[in-house]
Each structure stands twice: as C-alpha cells, then as structure tokens.
Amino acid sequence: MHGIELVRVNYGIAAALRQDARQARFSASFSGPVHADHEVAAGDVLAIYIWEAPPAVLFTSQTTTAMGLSGGGTGTVSLPPQTVDNAGNIRVPFAGTIHVAGLSVAQIESRIAARLAGKANEPQVIVRLASNNTQDITVVGDVRRSMEVPVTPGGVRLLRALALAGGVSRPVSKTSIQLSRDGKVAVLPLETILKDPTENVPLRGGDVVTALYEPLSFTILGATGRNAEVSFEASGISLAQAIARSGGLNDNRSNPAGVFLFRFAKPDALKWPTPPKMLVRGKVPVIFQFDLRDPATFFAAETFPVHNNDLIYVSNAPVTDLQKVLNVVSSIVYPFQTLQSAGIIK
C-alpha cells in the first residue's frame, strides 16, 4: 500500500506490541545497595578529631596551644575543618599531606592513624563529613522547586527526593519520572512508582531526577459516540479503553470489521514479512486493522497499547453507505412524485 504497512491485529501481535511498549523498570536498571558509603571528593569538607592514649607524647597541651589547635585536654585535638583540594588531598599536622579522594571516612581514619603511628601514642582518629559538596541528587522539571538533595547516611530514595523538592506541580496521572545515572536513562509513570514500592529505588550522588508533564492524547474519528481528541494517563490505556472513552461504536453506523489505528511505529516494533520500504522520520507508517466481529479480537483490543498521537478511525458499515445513497435518491424522487400527483408537473 504505497509503502504503508497494513497489519491485521490478533492477540499475538497485540501482545508483542505491548511487550515492546513496556518501559524499563527502575528496579532493574538502577539496582544496587540501598546506600553505598560516601566517597570523598574534591570540595567536601571533613571534620577530624584525634585522641592520643596517655601519656601523650605528641598532642600535649603545650603542642596544641603552640599550633593554635583546639583540644579537650592532653592528648585530644580537634583540627580545623579540612576542605579536600582539587588534587584530592588534605593536610594533617605531623601526618603531612594525605590523599583522600575516593575513600570513605572509615578509610581516611585508618590512613591518618597509620601516618601518626610511631609519632603519637596509640592514636585514635574520627573523621566526620562536615559538608557534603559532591554527592548530591539533582531534582528538576515539573516540581515545586528544583534543587540539589544531598545524599545522607541511610540513603535517599526516589520519592523522598521528590518530596523534598515540594512534590510534582502537575497531576500525578499525567506525570512521568525520568532517572539518569552514568549515561543510563529510564522513564516511568509516577503512578507506577507510587503503586509499586520496588520502583522507589535508592538514589546515588550524581543522579538526575526529572519530573515530566506528559499530556498524552489520541484522536478518534468516524462512527463512534463522539469524534474528539482524548487525553489519557501517563500509565497508558488499551484500544478497548480508548474506544470506550469516545462513547463506543455507533450501533447504527459502525462497521465492527473496520476499526483502524494509524501510527508511526519503530522499524523493529514487529517482525515484518518483508523489510519496510518507507520510513518517515525513521519510523514506519502503519495501519492496524481490528475485526471486532471476531470475539478473539476483543482480547487483542484489551491488550493493544495506544500511544501518544495515535489516530483511531471507525468506518461506516456498507449498509450505511447504501442508505446514504438511498436517502439522496429519495430526496430527489419523493418531491418529484409529490409535485406530479398535485398536477404541478406532468
């Protein structure tokens, strides 16, 4: 048909298209631990506390006073906040320059204690992340306020990040959430995430969460209850639902065997008998035909996914077209017979 593919839909085809339309789940694409240990990076600020077992030989009262350090007594010292420099280093008295980028706070504690061993008497070190400037989650899009959400101990899950951003600003049913991580991108309807707790995945530093307002719609024409552009939810609807929302088939006019759906489909959406000859913007123009006289097709219609910008057309029954012709003939013949009976024309 001039490069346009005509597909007569059965349950197998509908199921294949439904499977192709399934969106990648966050739980499958972004699996991992609930919260990985924070890896320090340039820009983070660390608070460092050092204890030395008595008798203190390194951090004595005289030493800490002379160096301008604050302490809680002999052998105890609190260092000024240490900002990790661009090279990933910090500087600790008597330990020198220490490379900490890519390490957890526990690893940094061990590294500082190892540097002080032999200089201080059984040194003990505690490192705290005073300011997290590198492990943030970016939340943007149709939310109340775009912001960066810091990753905290215990982790931040997707819905909490959205809540901290004030929630979505559009109806939940028409909002999808896009999650980007390390070049991988997936999109799910917000309703799906709310209904399935496994999709409320833990986030990592560097993740980008985008709330997308998606006013999806299809157009339906022909012998239906109403011809209109009809909106639907981001979670999607089936062809059967689409027809129902337009008032169903018109009993007096419609041809149940002539329900058509027009769509530009992906080239790999189906296993074509022969490779498609014509592409429009990289997609194949396809007409899907449904014969609703066959009860089995109702199962296909219940499974077949409707996409944004689909066009559905319900044709008239052949007897309806004949009736239109008869009506036209009648509108000519009956007035002529009336005038002839009245003697106006002979």
Protein Blocks (a to p, Z undefined) as FASTA:
>chain_A
ZZiacddddfklmmmmmmmmpccdfklmmgcdfbdcddddehiacddddddddddfklgf
klmmmnopacebehiacdddddddfkopacdehklpadfehiafklmmmmmmmmmgokag
hiadddddfbackbccddehjdfbdcdddddehiaafklmmmmnopaabdfklcccddde
ehiacdddfklmmmmmklmccddehiacdddddddddddedjdfbdcdddddfkopafkl
mmmmnopaafklmcfklcccdddddfklpccfbacfbdgehiacddddddfkbmklmmmm
mmmccdehiacdddddfklmmmmmmmmmmmmmmmmmmmmmnomaZZ
